Amino acid sequence: MAGMKRDMGGAAALLAAFEAACHTKSAADTTPLHAVLCVAENAVGPDSTRVDDVLVMYSGKTVEVNNTDAEGRLVLGDGVAYAVKHLNPKVIVDMATLTGAQGIATGNRIGAIYTNDEELERLAVRAGKASGDLVHPMPYAPEFHRPEFKSTIADMKNSVKNRANAQVSCAGQFIANHLGDFEQTGKWLHVDMAFPAFTADDERATGFGVAFIQSLLKEMDGAGW
């Protein structure tokens, strides 16, 4: 599975940013900060996920697998569902090297963001500019994106029906589908950094996202969150 050592850039960036935040957090700041790493072995074998499998997610929703290469969103969906259930969050940020479509949408140097909150979107763009880890918003329209995952035997499929219809937004919406009521009541930001996470020769990681998260935490603190 060539390239998998780099295809965990989101978890790596969040872990590094979390460590940095722990070292720099003021003793007077009592706001809880959690990092949930959504990691799994990605390999071919008898226990691999198969096309037509129906999985029961941590959220309780069922997913029909129609694309085994759309695997990252499965663990991310479980991750956000876990956070909602156990951590009582005010804000959830997930970050992943999720889609090839991100590179088409925003290119090699700029991450794509998908969020249910306009103020969080504004803070994220500001954080990107301040840190140098630039991000650009994707359209948030669940009513248009959810139908792409329609399944006759499960709550949803794991990959879109129409690959020409806002793939980055749709992939983000798949994750949001497992937020439950938090999608309406909380603040959630998805960061797709599939291309900025890698160098141009695709041989090394760039560390994209670490400075962005640090900057975003400062922006949220400044906003009183």
Secondary structure, 3 states (H helix, E strand, C coil): CCCCCCCCHHHHHHHHHHHHHHHHCCCCCCCCCCCCCCCCCCCCCCCCCCCCCEEECCCCCEEECCCCCCCHHHHHHHHHHHHHHHCCCCEEEEEECCCCHHHHHHCCCCEEEEECCHHHHHHHHHHHHHHCCCEEECCCCHHHHHHHHCCCCCCEECCCCCCCCCHHHHHHHHHHCCCCCHHHHCEEEEEECCCCCECCCCCCECCCCHHHHHHHHHHHHHCCC
